[in-house]
Amino acid sequence: MKLFPAIDLKGGQVVRLVKGEFSTAHPVAGDAVETARAFKAAGAQWVHMVDLDGAGSGTRRNGAIVAAVAAAGLSVQLGGGIRTLADLEAVFDLGVRRAVIGSAAVAGPGLVQEAVKRFGQERIAVGLDVKGQSVRTAGWQADSGLDWLDFARRMEALGAAILIFTDIDTDGTLSGPPFERLAALQRAVSCGIIASGGVSSNEDLNKLAGMGLYGAIVGKAYYAGKVDLARAVREVRP
């Protein structure tokens, strides 16, 4: 299983949220590039980055930081404010390895199909941000009314091969991942699934790896000292 330690950016700062609420944003690290270097020193090969300014408003504002992290030698998976093919071109020009299409996949599913066709399945992930049974958009603030499993199946039919599943109610809570929901998603689609939200320990990561997931994102648990990243890399790497 691949590990994706996370860097969320808001106003140029490395922050974390609780359950996706922007009002809970609080700094957790001083410098994004130094944070990424610490991830790399622990053995991580990827970093999951979110431009929260872009996720909320649709306008990305942290491109220079993203480019600097990419130049530090980690493969960057970036989400937030990616709405068009031009946006995808722009983030790939920053050195991003994989782009995450979230709200735009709901508003215009054809973008996913076009993106996969142009850039390849490995470079595109679809963000499946879920609260209850519904997919959320606009930085998790808007309820799309779409059933999450139906939406996942539709994305797979359009060519998506990687889904990032976030259970909003567990994100940033250190309460443990939603294992049963992840298993339900595995039964519904054959896509590679990246789990996001709720990780609280190395044991959680080992359990996710045991499920055969493609990857897991580690955010608050790392910054709170609940996860030993170097140990996790050793234990879950195939």
Backbone as CSV, one residue per row, in Angstrom:
resi,resn,N_x,N_y,N_z,CA_x,CA_y,CA_z,C_x,C_y,C_z
1,MET,0.842,-1.195,0.000,0.000,0.000,0.000,0.878,1.247,0.000
2,LYS,0.490,2.223,-0.775,1.235,3.481,-0.829,0.773,4.405,0.301
3,LEU,1.723,5.106,0.902,1.400,6.079,1.934,1.494,7.487,1.362
4,PHE,0.511,8.299,1.728,0.444,9.679,1.254,0.362,10.620,2.459
5,PRO,1.495,10.946,3.091,1.431,11.970,4.132,0.924,13.260,3.509
6,ALA,0.180,14.040,4.302,-0.594,15.140,3.733,-0.081,16.512,4.142
7,ILE,-0.165,17.430,3.183,0.086,18.847,3.434,-1.100,19.621,2.874
8,ASP,-1.891,20.215,3.750,-3.007,21.073,3.344,-2.562,22.523,3.452
9,LEU,-2.809,23.286,2.406,-2.345,24.672,2.342,-3.518,25.643,2.356
10,LYS,-3.412,26.637,3.201,-4.398,27.718,3.234,-3.653,29.017,3.522
11,GLY,-3.736,29.946,2.567,-3.016,31.194,2.738,-1.523,31.007,2.882
12,GLY,-0.989,29.988,2.233,0.441,29.710,2.292,0.895,28.948,3.515
13,GLN,-0.007,28.672,4.443,0.348,27.949,5.665,-0.043,26.480,5.580
14,VAL,0.709,25.638,6.283,0.369,24.224,6.421,-0.633,24.111,7.564
15,VAL,-1.853,23.685,7.240,-2.917,23.654,8.246,-3.607,22.298,8.239
16,ARG,-4.434,22.073,9.254,-5.349,20.931,9.283,-6.729,21.452,9.642
17,LEU,-7.741,20.719,9.156,-9.127,21.010,9.478,-9.713,19.843,10.267
18,VAL,-10.839,20.076,10.911,-11.603,19.007,11.544,-12.922,18.876,10.799
19,LYS,-13.174,17.673,10.251,-14.394,17.380,9.502,-14.628,18.359,8.357
20,GLY,-13.539,18.876,7.797,-13.652,19.733,6.629,-14.147,21.136,6.891
21,GLU,-14.311,21.528,8.133,-14.817,22.858,8.440,-13.672,23.874,8.367
22,PHE,-13.810,24.853,7.460,-12.740,25.829,7.254,-12.485,26.643,8.525
23,SER,-13.512,26.803,9.352,-13.362,27.585,10.576,-12.442,26.907,11.587
24,THR,-12.162,25.609,11.383,-11.297,24.879,12.313,-9.839,24.881,11.871
25,ALA,-9.524,25.547,10.758,-8.156,25.538,10.235,-7.170,26.062,11.273
26,HIS,-6.096,25.296,11.483,-5.069,25.718,12.424,-3.710,25.242,11.920
27,PRO,-2.687,26.071,12.052,-1.357,25.692,11.571,-0.818,24.471,12.312
28,VAL,-0.157,23.589,11.555,0.425,22.398,12.176,1.913,22.239,11.859
29,ALA,2.424,23.076,10.971,3.844,23.012,10.619,4.265,24.381,10.098
30,GLY,5.564,24.658,10.209,6.029,25.974,9.835,6.264,26.170,8.357
31,ASP,6.759,25.148,7.675,7.171,25.303,6.285,6.832,24.043,5.501
32,ALA,6.146,24.218,4.381,5.689,23.064,3.605,6.854,22.267,3.024
33,VAL,7.870,22.949,2.534,8.993,22.239,1.916,9.767,21.446,2.962
34,GLU,10.010,22.047,4.119,10.703,21.314,5.181,9.868,20.126,5.655
35,THR,8.553,20.299,5.706,7.667,19.193,6.078,7.785,18.060,5.074
36,ALA,7.786,18.412,3.788,7.918,17.401,2.736,9.259,16.684,2.828
37,ARG,10.304,17.416,3.150,11.624,16.788,3.290,11.646,15.804,4.451
38,ALA,10.905,16.123,5.510,10.799,15.190,6.629,10.067,13.918,6.201
39,PHE,9.032,14.080,5.382,8.333,12.907,4.850,9.301,12.036,4.050
40,LYS,10.081,12.689,3.193,11.022,11.953,2.347,12.078,11.245,3.184
41,ALA,12.560,11.918,4.224,13.568,11.317,5.100,13.031,10.075,5.804
42,ALA,11.705,10.045,6.022,11.079,8.887,6.663,10.837,7.747,5.675
43,GLY,11.102,8.008,4.399,10.948,6.969,3.391,9.740,7.104,2.495
44,ALA,8.928,8.130,2.717,7.747,8.325,1.867,8.175,8.694,0.446
45,GLN,7.416,8.231,-0.520,7.688,8.555,-1.917,6.672,9.558,-2.481
46,TRP,5.523,9.661,-1.831,4.458,10.548,-2.276,4.121,11.556,-1.181
47,VAL,3.498,12.654,-1.587,2.876,13.584,-0.660,1.520,13.982,-1.249
48,HIS,0.510,13.981,-0.415,-0.827,14.408,-0.838,-1.006,15.861,-0.418
49,MET,-1.206,16.727,-1.383,-1.361,18.148,-1.103,-2.757,18.618,-1.494
50,VAL,-3.312,19.511,-0.687,-4.613,20.110,-0.988,-4.471,21.625,-0.909
51,ASP,-4.856,22.287,-1.971,-4.924,23.744,-1.973,-6.322,24.112,-1.474
52,LEU,-6.432,24.379,-0.182,-7.741,24.648,0.412,-8.343,25.948,-0.119
53,ASP,-7.495,26.901,-0.467,-8.009,28.125,-1.078,-8.702,27.787,-2.396
54,GLY,-8.086,26.913,-3.175,-8.683,26.499,-4.440,-9.932,25.668,-4.241
55,ALA,-9.913,24.794,-3.224,-11.073,23.935,-2.970,-12.303,24.755,-2.619
56,GLY,-12.087,25.827,-1.863,-13.217,26.627,-1.426,-13.710,27.604,-2.466
57,SER,-12.775,28.258,-3.171,-13.155,29.334,-4.086,-13.021,28.978,-5.551
58,GLY,-12.290,27.898,-5.838,-12.036,27.540,-7.233,-10.796,28.206,-7.796
59,THR,-10.141,29.073,-7.007,-8.933,29.764,-7.452,-7.748,29.302,-6.619
60,ARG,-6.818,28.585,-7.250,-5.635,28.090,-6.540,-4.677,29.247,-6.256
61,ARG,-4.103,29.264,-5.057,-3.245,30.374,-4.651,-1.903,29.921,-4.092
62,ASN,-1.631,28.625,-4.148,-0.431,28.113,-3.492,0.494,27.385,-4.464
63,GLY,0.437,27.785,-5.736,1.197,27.090,-6.768,2.693,27.092,-6.544
64,ALA,3.240,28.197,-6.075,4.687,28.268,-5.870,5.143,27.272,-4.807
65,ILE,4.332,27.105,-3.777,4.678,26.146,-2.719,4.590,24.727,-3.256
66,VAL,3.550,24.435,-4.036,3.406,23.109,-4.631,4.615,22.787,-5.505
67,ALA,5.031,23.745,-6.323,6.179,23.533,-7.200,7.448,23.278,-6.386
68,ALA,7.606,23.999,-5.281,8.793,23.817,-4.439,8.809,22.443,-3.793
69,VAL,7.653,21.955,-3.380,7.571,20.618,-2.796,7.892,19.562,-3.853
70,ALA,7.353,19.744,-5.055,7.643,18.799,-6.136,9.142,18.772,-6.435
71,ALA,9.779,19.942,-6.383,11.213,20.026,-6.664,12.054,19.381,-5.566
72,ALA,11.449,19.185,-4.394,12.159,18.556,-3.270,12.298,17.049,-3.449
73,GLY,11.624,16.491,-4.455,11.861,15.094,-4.790,10.764,14.105,-4.486
74,LEU,9.626,14.580,-3.954,8.494,13.693,-3.723,7.513,13.772,-4.886
75,SER,6.804,12.679,-5.139,5.725,12.701,-6.122,4.518,13.373,-5.480
76,VAL,4.020,14.437,-6.112,2.932,15.228,-5.549,1.592,14.803,-6.138
77,GLN,0.660,14.519,-5.253,-0.738,14.292,-5.618,-1.502,15.514,-5.108
78,LEU,-2.101,16.286,-6.024,-2.672,17.582,-5.664,-4.155,17.666,-5.960
79,GLY,-4.904,18.181,-4.991,-6.316,18.481,-5.192,-6.628,19.891,-4.733
80,GLY,-7.791,20.395,-5.154,-8.235,21.720,-4.750,-8.243,22.702,-5.903
81,GLY,-9.434,23.060,-6.367,-9.552,24.073,-7.404,-9.223,23.617,-8.807
82,ILE,-9.225,22.322,-9.046,-8.935,21.801,-10.390,-10.271,21.547,-11.088
83,ARG,-10.625,22.431,-12.011,-11.963,22.436,-12.600,-12.005,22.162,-14.104
84,THR,-10.872,22.354,-14.785,-10.853,22.286,-16.246,-9.596,21.575,-16.734
85,LEU,-9.579,21.260,-18.034,-8.370,20.687,-18.627,-7.211,21.679,-18.538
86,ALA,-7.509,22.976,-18.654,-6.463,23.989,-18.526,-5.879,23.982,-17.112
87,ASP,-6.723,23.788,-16.116,-6.233,23.676,-14.734,-5.302,22.480,-14.598
88,LEU,-5.671,21.381,-15.219,-4.823,20.186,-15.158,-3.469,20.460,-15.801
89,GLU,-3.468,21.105,-16.962,-2.208,21.456,-17.613,-1.355,22.325,-16.689
90,ALA,-2.008,23.273,-16.023,-1.282,24.204,-15.165,-0.632,23.501,-13.975
91,VAL,-1.361,22.586,-13.332,-0.775,21.921,-12.168,0.296,20.923,-12.581
92,PHE,0.124,20.290,-13.721,1.175,19.382,-14.183,2.444,20.167,-14.529
93,ASP,2.278,21.396,-15.006,3.435,22.247,-15.290,4.192,22.606,-14.009
94,LEU,3.523,22.536,-12.860,4.182,22.801,-11.579,5.055,21.628,-11.129
95,GLY,4.911,20.488,-11.803,5.641,19.294,-11.408,4.792,18.271,-10.686
96,VAL,3.473,18.509,-10.640,2.556,17.574,-9.973,2.510,16.255,-10.740
97,ARG,2.539,15.166,-10.004,2.507,13.827,-10.621,1.074,13.365,-10.884
98,ARG,0.170,13.634,-9.932,-1.219,13.202,-10.085,-2.140,14.318,-9.603
99,ALA,-3.197,14.571,-10.361,-4.177,15.605,-10.016,-5.477,14.955,-9.577
100,VAL,-6.113,15.582,-8.594,-7.363,15.072,-8.038,-8.512,15.964,-8.511
101,ILE,-9.465,15.363,-9.196,-10.658,16.080,-9.644,-11.767,15.786,-8.651
102,GLY,-12.284,16.822,-8.003,-13.317,16.647,-6.995,-14.645,17.212,-7.435
103,SER,-14.911,18.464,-7.093,-16.183,19.105,-7.420,-16.486,19.062,-8.914
104,ALA,-15.458,19.235,-9.735,-15.667,19.275,-11.183,-16.160,17.939,-11.728
105,ALA,-15.836,16.845,-11.039,-16.314,15.534,-11.481,-17.822,15.410,-11.288
106,VAL,-18.344,16.143,-10.305,-19.788,16.167,-10.075,-20.467,17.103,-11.062
107,ALA,-19.896,18.305,-11.224,-20.510,19.324,-12.084,-20.446,18.951,-13.550
108,GLY,-19.353,18.295,-13.963,-19.187,17.923,-15.366,-18.410,16.635,-15.486
109,PRO,-19.068,15.498,-15.325,-18.367,14.209,-15.327,-17.533,13.950,-16.577
110,GLY,-17.904,14.591,-17.671,-17.145,14.405,-18.903,-15.696,14.836,-18.775
111,LEU,-15.421,15.737,-17.815,-14.040,16.156,-17.604,-13.168,14.979,-17.202
112,VAL,-13.708,14.091,-16.391,-12.941,12.928,-15.959,-12.567,12.069,-17.165
113,GLN,-13.545,11.834,-18.024,-13.308,11.026,-19.221,-12.238,11.661,-20.109
114,GLU,-12.341,12.976,-20.328,-11.373,13.688,-21.168,-9.994,13.705,-20.522
115,ALA,-9.962,13.901,-19.206,-8.682,13.968,-18.504,-7.936,12.639,-18.574
116,VAL,-8.663,11.556,-18.349,-8.045,10.233,-18.414,-7.533,9.954,-19.820
117,LYS,-8.321,10.359,-20.803,-7.930,10.131,-22.200,-6.657,10.907,-22.544
118,ARG,-6.578,12.154,-22.060,-5.436,12.999,-22.418,-4.188,12.691,-21.612
119,PHE,-4.351,12.458,-20.306,-3.182,12.353,-19.431,-2.891,10.944,-18.936
120,GLY,-3.854,10.035,-19.066,-3.657,8.667,-18.607,-4.239,8.426,-17.229
121,GLN,-4.633,7.195,-16.963,-5.313,6.862,-15.709,-4.447,7.088,-14.481
122,GLU,-3.147,6.873,-14.603,-2.261,6.977,-13.442,-2.142,8.411,-12.941
123,ARG,-2.393,9.382,-13.812,-2.173,10.792,-13.438,-3.449,11.482,-12.949
124,ILE,-4.567,10.768,-12.975,-5.843,11.362,-12.583,-6.485,10.534,-11.471
125,ALA,-6.908,11.209,-10.407,-7.711,10.575,-9.364,-8.994,11.375,-9.213
126,VAL,-10.044,10.698,-8.805,-11.309,11.380,-8.527,-11.514,11.389,-7.025
127,GLY,-11.804,12.581,-6.492,-12.066,12.712,-5.074,-13.507,12.365,-4.751
128,LEU,-13.686,11.391,-3.897,-15.011,10.953,-3.466,-15.174,11.377,-2.013
129,ASP,-15.695,12.587,-1.840,-15.826,13.199,-0.511,-17.257,13.015,-0.024
130,VAL,-17.417,12.257,1.047,-18.738,11.755,1.420,-19.115,12.139,2.850
131,LYS,-20.338,12.605,2.988,-20.935,12.823,4.306,-22.275,12.116,4.319
132,GLY,-22.435,11.162,5.230,-23.639,10.334,5.190,-23.599,9.467,3.950
133,GLN,-24.596,9.599,3.097,-24.644,8.838,1.847,-24.386,9.705,0.626
134,SER,-24.128,10.996,0.844,-24.044,11.937,-0.276,-22.621,12.414,-0.548
135,VAL,-22.355,12.681,-1.813,-21.089,13.274,-2.240,-21.142,14.779,-1.978
136,ARG,-20.092,15.300,-1.384,-19.984,16.730,-1.111,-19.047,17.407,-2.116
137,THR,-19.291,18.706,-2.352,-18.463,19.471,-3.274,-18.101,20.813,-2.634
138,ALA,-17.383,21.652,-3.408,-17.005,23.010,-2.974,-16.310,22.998,-1.621
139,GLY,-15.210,22.216,-1.562,-14.493,22.134,-0.297,-15.322,21.495,0.798
140,TRP,-16.191,20.536,0.387,-17.053,19.757,1.290,-18.224,20.563,1.842
141,GLN,-18.425,21.791,1.356,-19.450,22.655,1.933,-20.826,22.443,1.310
142,ALA,-20.882,21.893,0.094,-22.163,21.750,-0.620,-22.530,20.284,-0.793
143,ASP,-23.797,19.971,-0.584,-24.321,18.612,-0.742,-24.808,18.433,-2.172
144,SER,-24.193,17.514,-2.898,-24.576,17.297,-4.301,-25.884,16.526,-4.435
145,GLY,-26.258,15.781,-3.380,-27.438,14.931,-3.450,-27.200,13.615,-4.168
146,LEU,-25.967,13.373,-4.606,-25.642,12.142,-5.334,-25.232,11.037,-4.363
147,ASP,-25.768,9.844,-4.576,-25.378,8.698,-3.762,-23.918,8.350,-4.027
148,TRP,-23.161,8.119,-2.968,-21.714,7.975,-3.111,-21.299,6.732,-3.886
149,LEU,-21.995,5.617,-3.696,-21.613,4.407,-4.420,-22.031,4.482,-5.888
150,ASP,-23.191,5.072,-6.166,-23.594,5.272,-7.560,-22.602,6.170,-8.283
151,PHE,-22.160,7.217,-7.593,-21.192,8.141,-8.186,-19.866,7.426,-8.456
152,ALA,-19.416,6.601,-7.521,-18.168,5.859,-7.717,-18.259,4.950,-8.937
153,ARG,-19.376,4.272,-9.076,-19.549,3.396,-10.247,-19.532,4.200,-11.546
154,ARG,-20.138,5.378,-11.515,-20.161,6.209,-12.721,-18.753,6.677,-13.082
155,MET,-17.968,7.043,-12.083,-16.600,7.486,-12.350,-15.766,6.354,-12.946
156,GLU,-15.949,5.143,-12.429,-15.229,3.997,-12.994,-15.634,3.784,-14.449
157,ALA,-16.920,3.923,-14.742,-17.400,3.738,-16.108,-16.809,4.778,-17.062
158,LEU,-16.477,5.946,-16.531,-15.888,7.003,-17.352,-14.376,6.863,-17.501
159,GLY,-13.806,5.867,-16.856,-12.391,5.604,-17.037,-11.506,5.872,-15.837
160,ALA,-12.075,6.397,-14.754,-11.263,6.644,-13.555,-10.767,5.322,-12.985
161,ALA,-9.476,5.286,-12.650,-8.894,4.063,-12.084,-8.484,4.238,-10.632
162,ILE,-8.479,5.496,-10.136,-8.074,5.772,-8.758,-9.113,6.679,-8.118
163,LEU,-9.647,6.251,-6.986,-10.602,7.046,-6.219,-10.008,7.356,-4.850
164,ILE,-10.142,8.597,-4.420,-9.736,8.973,-3.067,-10.998,9.152,-2.244
165,PHE,-11.241,8.217,-1.344,-12.455,8.230,-0.538,-12.199,8.911,0.799
166,THR,-12.925,9.994,1.039,-12.845,10.687,2.321,-14.195,10.628,3.010
167,ASP,-14.206,10.044,4.194,-15.401,10.067,5.032,-15.301,11.331,5.890
168,ILE,-16.076,12.341,5.533,-15.921,13.657,6.151,-16.126,13.609,7.657
169,ASP,-17.008,12.755,8.117,-17.296,12.704,9.553,-16.132,12.169,10.381
170,THR,-15.182,11.496,9.737,-14.023,10.992,10.485,-12.773,11.814,10.227
171,ASP,-12.781,12.680,9.210,-11.574,13.411,8.839,-11.116,14.325,9.975
172,GLY,-9.851,14.210,10.333,-9.287,15.065,11.360,-9.716,14.748,12.771
173,THR,-10.340,13.590,12.983,-10.872,13.265,14.310,-10.030,12.249,15.073
174,LEU,-9.109,11.564,14.380,-8.298,10.503,15.001,-9.180,9.400,15.585
175,SER,-10.329,9.166,14.971,-11.290,8.195,15.500,-11.209,6.839,14.811
176,GLY,-10.290,6.688,13.870,-10.175,5.440,13.126,-10.849,5.548,11.768
177,PRO,-10.294,4.896,10.746,-10.883,4.941,9.409,-12.236,4.226,9.365
178,PRO,-13.066,4.560,8.375,-14.366,3.897,8.210,-14.198,2.577,7.450
179,PHE,-13.703,1.573,8.122,-13.338,0.321,7.452,-14.510,-0.310,6.701
180,GLU,-15.711,-0.292,7.300,-16.855,-0.938,6.647,-17.241,-0.212,5.363
181,ARG,-17.175,1.107,5.379,-17.509,1.865,4.171,-16.462,1.641,3.081
182,LEU,-15.230,1.545,3.476,-14.181,1.250,2.504,-14.386,-0.128,1.879
183,ALA,-14.774,-1.093,2.695,-15.050,-2.431,2.171,-16.236,-2.402,1.210
184,ALA,-17.252,-1.602,1.514,-18.407,-1.473,0.619,-17.980,-0.874,-0.712
185,LEU,-17.083,0.093,-0.675,-16.588,0.703,-1.908,-15.771,-0.298,-2.710
186,GLN,-14.980,-1.114,-2.025,-14.220,-2.154,-2.723,-15.139,-3.131,-3.446
187,ARG,-16.282,-3.422,-2.836,-17.233,-4.338,-3.477,-17.920,-3.687,-4.672
188,ALA,-18.054,-2.361,-4.646,-18.808,-1.650,-5.679,-17.999,-1.384,-6.938
189,VAL,-16.673,-1.181,-6.781,-15.832,-0.821,-7.933,-14.526,-1.604,-7.873
190,SER,-13.842,-1.621,-9.014,-12.537,-2.287,-9.064,-11.393,-1.281,-9.103
191,CYS,-11.685,-0.018,-8.914,-10.667,1.039,-8.907,-9.693,0.858,-7.743
192,GLY,-8.503,1.420,-7.897,-7.612,1.549,-6.760,-8.199,2.578,-5.804
193,ILE,-8.246,2.252,-4.533,-8.880,3.134,-3.544,-7.831,3.657,-2.568
194,ILE,-7.834,4.980,-2.402,-6.991,5.628,-1.411,-7.895,6.075,-0.274
195,ALA,-7.617,5.597,0.925,-8.422,5.941,2.104,-7.933,7.256,2.699
196,SER,-8.878,8.112,3.057,-8.551,9.400,3.655,-9.514,9.693,4.797
197,GLY,-8.942,10.028,5.962,-9.803,10.411,7.081,-9.817,9.390,8.200
198,GLY,-9.528,9.856,9.414,-9.700,9.041,10.601,-8.507,8.258,11.071
199,VAL,-7.459,8.148,10.242,-6.293,7.361,10.669,-5.786,7.878,12.009
200,SER,-5.574,6.957,12.952,-5.166,7.364,14.294,-3.913,6.659,14.797
201,SER,-3.421,5.661,14.035,-2.298,4.872,14.551,-1.654,4.070,13.433
202,ASN,-0.484,3.529,13.713,0.154,2.618,12.772,-0.692,1.370,12.580
203,GLU,-1.387,0.961,13.626,-2.241,-0.225,13.512,-3.358,-0.002,12.504
204,ASP,-3.927,1.205,12.493,-4.941,1.531,11.482,-4.376,1.360,10.078
205,LEU,-3.169,1.843,9.859,-2.553,1.745,8.539,-2.294,0.298,8.160
206,ASN,-1.872,-0.506,9.113,-1.651,-1.923,8.831,-2.953,-2.621,8.454
207,LYS,-4.036,-2.249,9.112,-5.331,-2.846,8.804,-5.796,-2.433,7.404
208,LEU,-5.590,-1.161,7.047,-5.943,-0.704,5.698,-5.121,-1.446,4.652
209,ALA,-3.837,-1.631,4.933,-2.986,-2.374,3.997,-3.477,-3.804,3.843
210,GLY,-3.918,-4.389,4.958,-4.422,-5.752,4.924,-5.691,-5.910,4.103
211,MET,-6.419,-4.800,3.919,-7.623,-4.833,3.087,-7.290,-4.833,1.598
212,GLY,-6.036,-4.571,1.276,-5.652,-4.537,-0.131,-5.901,-3.201,-0.806
213,LEU,-5.990,-2.132,-0.016,-6.206,-0.814,-0.599,-4.971,-0.353,-1.363
214,TYR,-5.199,0.514,-2.337,-4.097,1.084,-3.120,-3.243,2.004,-2.259
215,GLY,-3.914,2.812,-1.400,-3.148,3.763,-0.606,-3.935,4.306,0.564
216,ALA,-3.232,5.078,1.407,-3.863,5.738,2.547,-3.187,7.083,2.773
217,ILE,-4.015,8.074,3.073,-3.530,9.417,3.376,-3.409,9.561,4.895
218,VAL,-2.291,10.132,5.326,-2.048,10.347,6.752,-1.878,11.842,6.983
219,GLY,-2.779,12.428,7.764,-2.706,13.850,8.030,-2.505,14.154,9.490
220,LYS,-3.611,14.367,10.193,-3.527,14.798,11.583,-2.740,13.817,12.449
221,ALA,-2.887,12.526,12.176,-2.201,11.535,13.007,-0.689,11.721,12.968
222,TYR,-0.175,12.129,11.832,1.271,12.395,11.739,1.643,13.617,12.561
223,TYR,0.907,14.692,12.359,1.251,15.949,13.035,1.041,15.861,14.551
224,ALA,0.115,15.001,14.963,-0.145,14.835,16.398,0.783,13.811,17.046
225,GLY,1.676,13.228,16.251,2.613,12.259,16.797,2.007,10.891,17.056
226,LYS,0.855,10.605,16.438,0.179,9.317,16.650,0.670,8.230,15.688
227,VAL,1.278,8.657,14.586,1.779,7.712,13.591,3.273,7.924,13.402
228,ASP,4.020,6.830,13.468,5.443,6.829,13.150,5.543,6.550,11.651
229,LEU,5.832,7.593,10.873,5.792,7.461,9.423,6.851,6.492,8.905
230,ALA,8.065,6.569,9.447,9.127,5.665,9.001,8.738,4.208,9.251
231,ARG,8.168,3.939,10.414,7.709,2.572,10.709,6.600,2.169,9.745
232,ALA,5.673,3.091,9.483,4.553,2.779,8.590,5.059,2.441,7.190
233,VAL,6.025,3.194,6.705,6.581,2.926,5.377,7.156,1.508,5.328
234,ARG,7.870,1.126,6.370,8.455,-0.217,6.412,7.393,-1.296,6.440
235,GLU,6.326,-1.056,7.187,5.350,-2.107,7.434,4.341,-2.291,6.301
236,VAL,3.990,-1.225,5.585,2.910,-1.364,4.603,3.401,-1.398,3.160
237,ARG,4.659,-1.110,2.935,5.151,-1.134,1.560,5.133,-2.554,1.026
238,PRO,4.632,-2.739,-0.190,4.566,-4.099,-0.765,5.934,-4.762,-0.854
